[in-house]
Amino acid sequence: MNSSSRSWLPALLAGLVMAGAAIILLTMGREPICTCGVVKLWHGVTNSAENSQHLTDWYTPSHVLHGLVFYALLHWLLPRLGLGWRFLLATMIEAAWEIAENTDAVIERYRAVTISLDYYGDAVVNSMADMVAMMFGFWLARVLPVWLSVLLFLATEALLLLVIRDGLLLNVLMLLWPVEVIRQWQAAG
């Protein structure tokens, strides 16, 4: 079997990683869908119990940015590894994040140090959609010139700061090193 006949293998394994993550999330007690009983394509109210319960929300673009970042980092760290295998690694990293993000410890951390007082974790459907958003970002990074990927990252972060007073970088900062002034600014929005 030559390498071209196995080119589908990383994509198949990425799908299995997603399925495994969904099973883990369900066994952790995550709701499959919003407890409201419906699955919306978009839920745009960030400070609500339905945030992160539907397919997409204002945090979905952050997961697209994960894909841009994972593509760049894996391309830099593992340049000889084939694209498909780097895609699989990115999917594994995103799955690990989705699982970690939905542990009681991380949910309580979000609630304690950010303005996400109504955050109770993601519905599984939202976690799966977030993983697909990361995959889309990975694909974008593959096809876009580097300068356009950087511009997309910066523009997305700026848009999220303007609209929801949050974004990927601010979210990471507030999770790891909470800054009270930033939390107050976010709460004022």
HELIX and SHEET records of a PDB file:
HELIX    1   1 SER A    3  ARG A    6  5                                   4    
HELIX    2   2 LEU A    9  THR A   27  1                                  19    
HELIX    3   3 THR A   60  LEU A   77  1                                  18    
HELIX    4   4 LEU A   83  GLU A  101  1                                  19    
HELIX    5   5 ASP A  104  VAL A  113  1                                  10    
HELIX    6   6 VAL A  124  VAL A  143  1                                  20    
HELIX    7   7 VAL A  146  ILE A  164  1                                  19    
HELIX    8   8 LEU A  168  LEU A  176  1                                   9    
HELIX    9   9 GLU A  180  ALA A  187  1                                   8    
SHEET    1   A 2 TRP A  42  HIS A  43  0                                        
SHEET    2   A 2 THR A  56  ASP A  57  1                                        
END                                                                             
